[in-house]
Amino acid sequence: MSMLSYTGSGPYCYAHSLYMILQALSPDLRSIPSSGFIECLTTMPFGKLFIHLNTGPVSFFSNPYTHPDEGLRMAIDTLGWKGTEHRGGDAETALSALRGALRDGGPVLAGPLNMGHLTYSPGHKQLNGADHFVVVLGIDDKNGTILLHDPAGYPAVHIPTEDFIEAWRAEGVEYNEQPFVFRSHFHQVKDVSRKDMIKRTLGTLRDQIKKNIMVVPNSVGGVPALQRTQEAVKNGVPSVVNELAPFTFPLAARRYLDARDFLIEGGLEDAAEVMERQALMAGKAQYPATQRNWTGVALVLEGFMELEHQLMNALEGFGN
């Protein structure tokens, strides 16, 4: 393995949010793994997903068998922590529950949110329907605002309460089932070694691959997802190609380098090598995607397909 690991900005919203909270609450800061390791515990870096929506198809370089909210639940449990979850209800009840959690349980991890209503973020209207997670720090009833850390680059930011509530409804987030989701009262219940975290996560991933149950109806995963992504790129489908340069490829490159390190630590050298090669391909696709050279992007996607076959075979065979 020759490529350096990456540290810097990136859209790891749920992993960064959980990391901030656990760092604040853990009696031993050294026991909390990095955001990249936490991202892998969600299983989200492994796989490809293509979804057909009424608003147009979308392509995600992420696990087709789960979604961020469920992945976050798995990561918290695998880390040996527990928390209280709030889901559903009306806005007034949810806000009251949030206020109580902040008072009694420390910082709160809120999400999924609809980024289209996060009005402190420039260009938020163009992000309508995109999911997001943040750390809520306080409620200022006098000024009618919510104080939060947004891991997308907005620390200690204030948002009008009514705007936060609209984001918190998560309407338009394709996997969301209930509004006003948050997690609070985090506490550690057991010590878990990194070795055991990796073993459990890879076992979960192997089971997901074998069951082959898509997280979203009318979607495909793996190589077929890459094939449909390639077709969409060749045809210049806006809902796919407009996300490649600002989101899809940068996230993929970072995820795959973190996944490579995770797999090396777990002893899966062959799978780790494939992840590194995919990271390099995602990085290679960044420039042509920015230049809207869809022929060049389609050629890079061709190279992803054989690597995806190799990766799924390696991960499915883990532990057998």
N, C-alpha and C positions, 0 to 999 in steps of 0.2 A: 504494500500500500504506500503510494507516494504522495498523494494529495493531502495537504494540511487540513486539519479540522478548521471549521469556520466559527468565528465569534463576531457578532455585529447585529445590525438591525434586521428585522424579519418579522413575518406575520404569525408568530407563535402565540397568539393571544391567550388561549386557555392554559398552555404550558407556562408562559410567563406569569399569568395571573396566579396560578396555583403556587408557583415557585415563590412569588412575593409573600403570599400568605404563610406558607410553611416556614419560610425564613424568619418571619416575624414571630411565629409561635413556637418554633422548635427550641428545646433547651440545648440542643447541640447542633450548631449551624453546619458542622461538617457532615452530618447525617443526611442532609438534603441534597439530592443529586441535581445536576444542572438542568436547565430548561430543555436542552436537547435530549437528555436521557428521559425526562418526564414525557416529552413528545413521543418517544418510542414506546413508553409504557401504555400510551393510549391506543397503540397499534395503527394510528393514522398514517404513518409514513410508508406503509407497505401496501402497494397495489395501485390500480388505476380505476377510475369510475367515469362513466359517461351517462348523463341523465337527459331524457327528453322531457322538457317542460313546455307548458302552454306558451310561455314567453320566448321559447327558443331553447335549443340544446346547450348544455354546459359540460365542460370537461374538467375533472379534478384529478390530479395525480395524488390520490389518497386511497385508503382502504375502502373497497366497495361493500364491505360487510358490516360496517358500523359507521357512526357519525360522531362528531366532536363531543356532544353531550354525554353519550354513552361511553366514549373513550375516556372522558374525564372521570367518570365514575369508576371505571376499571383502574385507572392510574392511581387514584386516591386509595382504593382498597389494596392494590398491590404494594403501595408504599408503606402500608401498615397504619394508615390514618382512617379516621371516620369523621363524618360531619352530618349536619342536618340539612335536608333538602326541602325547599318550598317550591310548590308548583301550582299554577292555576289560581282561580278566584278572580275577584274584581280588583280594580286598581287601588281603591281605598284600603281594602283588606291587605293587599300585598304590600302597600307602602307602610302600613302599620306593623306588619310582620318584619319588614326590612328594618324599621326603626328599632324594634325590640331586639333583633339579632345584632345590630351594631352596638346596642347598649350592653348586651349580656354576653355576646359571643365573639367580639373582635371583628376584624375586617371580613367583608362578605365578597364572595365570588359570584357575580351576576352574569347570567347569560344562558342561552343565546340571546343576543340583542340584534335588532335590525340596524345596521350601520347607517342606513339612510336617514335616521332621525337623530344621529349624534351630531348636534348642531355646532359643536366646538371644532369639528373637523372640517377643514377646507375640502370642498368637493363632495361633501357627504351625500348630496342628492344623487350623485352618480353611483353611489354604493348601495342603493335601495335593494333590499333582499339579501345582501351579504351578511353572514352571521359574524358575531363578535362576542368577546368575553372581556370583562373589566373587573377591577377590584374597587368596591364601594367602601369609602372611608368615613363618610358622614352625611347627615342631612341638615341643611340650614333652613329651618322653617321660616325664620325671619325674612330672609332674602329669597326664599322659594327656589333653592338650588340644591343639587346633589354634588358632593365632593368625591372624586374618584381618581384612581390611577388607571389610565388607558395604556396598555403595553404597546400600542401602535405608535407611541411617541409623544403622549400627552400626560405627563405626570402632574398630579395635584391640580387637575382641571375641574372647573365648575360647569354644570349644565343645568338649565332651568328644569325644575322637577317635572313639568308637563312634557317636555321633550324627552327626558329620560324614560318616563312612563310609556310614551309611544314607541321608543326603541325597545323597551323591555317587553312589550306585547309580542315582539318577534313575529309579527304578521309578515308573510312573504318569505320567511326562512323555510326552505323546503322540508327539512326534517323536523321542524318544531311541532310539537303536539299540544302543548299547553303554554299559556303566557306566564310571565312574571316568575321565571325560574331563578332561584339563587341557592347558594350553599353557604352554610355558616357553622359556627360552633365546632371548628376543626380541632381535633385532638388525636394524639398518637395512641394507638392501642397495642402495638407490638413492634419489636425491632425486626426488620427484614433485611437480609444481606442483599447486596447487589446481584450476586449470583442467583439467588432465589427469585428476585424480581425478574431477571432476564429469562430464567427458565419458565416461570409462570406465563410471562407475556408471549414467548414464542410458542408455548403449548396452546394458549388461547388462539393465537394466529393460525396455527396448524389446523385447529378444529374449525375455525371460520372458513378456511380454504376448502376443507373437505365437505362441509355442509353446503357451501356455495349459495347462501341465501343473501340476495341483494338488499342493501339497506333502504333503497328507494325503489318503489315499483316503477316499471317501464325504464329500467336502467340496465347497463351491462358493465362488466368489470374485466380486468386483465387485458389480454391481447385484443379482444373485440372492442374494448373501450378505446384502445390506441388506434385501431383501424377506423373507428367512427370519428375520432378526433382528427385523424389524417384527412379523411374525406371532408370534414367541415373546414379544415384549413385550406384544402385545395379549392373549395367552393367559396372561401372567404366569408363564412357564416359569422356575423358580428358578435353574437353572444359567446362564441368560442374564441375567435381570433383577438378580440379586443381585450381579453383577460390574460393572454399569454405573456406579454412582456411585463406588465405591472404586477402580476400575481402568480400565475401558474408556474412558470419556469423558475423564478427566483425561489419560491417556496419549495419546489421540487428539489432543486440543487442543494438547498440547506438541509431539508429533511433527509436526503439520501446520504449526505456526509455524516449526519448524526446517526442514521441507521447503520451505516458502515461501522462506525465506532462501537455501537451497541452490539452488532453481530460479532465483531472481533472479540469483544469481551465475553460473549457467549460461546465462543469457540467455533462459530460457523464461518470459517475463512472463505469458502467458496461463495457463499451468499454475500458476504461482505465485499468481495471483489466485484460482484455484479452491481451492488449498490453504488460503489465508487464509479464504475463505468457509466451508470445512469446519471449520477451527479454531473459528471463531465459532459454528458450529452445535453442535459438541461442547461448547463452553462453555455454550451456551444450554440444552443438554439436562441439564446437571449438576444444576440445582435441581429440576426435576420428577423426575429419577431418584432424588435423595435423598429427596424427599417421596413416592416410590412412586406418582407420578401417571403411570401407564403410557399413558394417552390422550395426555397432553402429550408424552411421549417419542416415541410413535409418529408424531405430527405432525412432530416435528423430523426423524425418520428419513426421512419422505417427502421432505423437502427435500434430503437427502443424495443421493438416487438420480440426479437429473438432473446434479448436480455430479459424481458419479462417472463418468457417461457422458462428460462434458466432459473430465475429468482423464485418463481412459484414452486417449481420442482424441489429446489433446495429447502424452502421453508416448509413445504408439506411433508417432506421426509424427516424433519427434525424430530428426534426422540424415538423414531421407529427402529 
